[in-house]
Amino acid sequence: MEKSVFYHAGCPVCLSAEHDIINLVGASNVDVVHLGQDKSKIAQAEHAGVKSVPALVTPNGHVLHINYGASMADVKG
């Protein structure tokens, strides 16, 4: 099975969602990308359809925007 990708920016909302996602799907089934620490992945997230973080991109390409922590414009800073 291909992994999901969880994008976040390190805010409290994002960190809480990260813990919940890992508990739900298991750490081995999700790649976590902290866009605040790895800005080189911002274009990849936007290409996948991420409009705000936290967001989970499923293996079939669906983007699940979870709660609301920051827009991609905020992440780009």
N, C-alpha and C positions, 0 to 999 in steps of 0.2 A: 504494500500500500504506500502510495506517495504521501508525504507529510503535508500537513497544513502549515501555514506560516502566520505567526502572530506578530503584528507590528505594533510598537508602542513607543512612547517618548519619555518614559520614566516618571511621569506624574503619579500622584497617589491613586487616581482612578485607574490608570494603566497598570500599575503594579498589582492592584487588587484583582483586576481582570486577568492578568497574567497568571496569578496563583490559581484562580478559579478554572481557567482554561486547562492548565497543566493537570489539575486535580480531575477534571472531567475526561480529558482525552489521553492523558498520560504523556510524560515528558518525551518519550521515544517517538511520539506521533506528531510532534509539533516543533518547528524551528522558531525560536524567539529572536526577533530583530528589534533592537533598541535603536530607534532612528536618531535619538539625541546623541548617542555614542558613535553611531556608524552612519553618518550623513550620506555616504556613497550609496546607500540602499534606498534613498528617498525616491529616485527615479524608478526603481524597480517596483516600489510600493504603488506609486502613482500609475504606472503602466498596468498593474494588476487591478486598478480601480479603487484603491484606497483613497477616501476623501477626508477622513479624520481618523484619529487614533484614540483608543485602541481599536484594532480591527483584526479579524481573522480571515485569511484567504484559504478556502478549502481546497483540497486536491483537484476538484473539478472546476476551480476558478471562481466560485461564488465568493463575494466579499460580504462578511458579516460585520457591520459596524456595531461595536459594543459600547453602550453608554456614550459618553462624550468627554474626552479629555482635552483634545486640541485638534484644530484643523491642520491640514498639511501646510498651509501658509504659515501657521504658527511654528510648526516643526522646522520649516526652512529657515525661519527667523531672520 
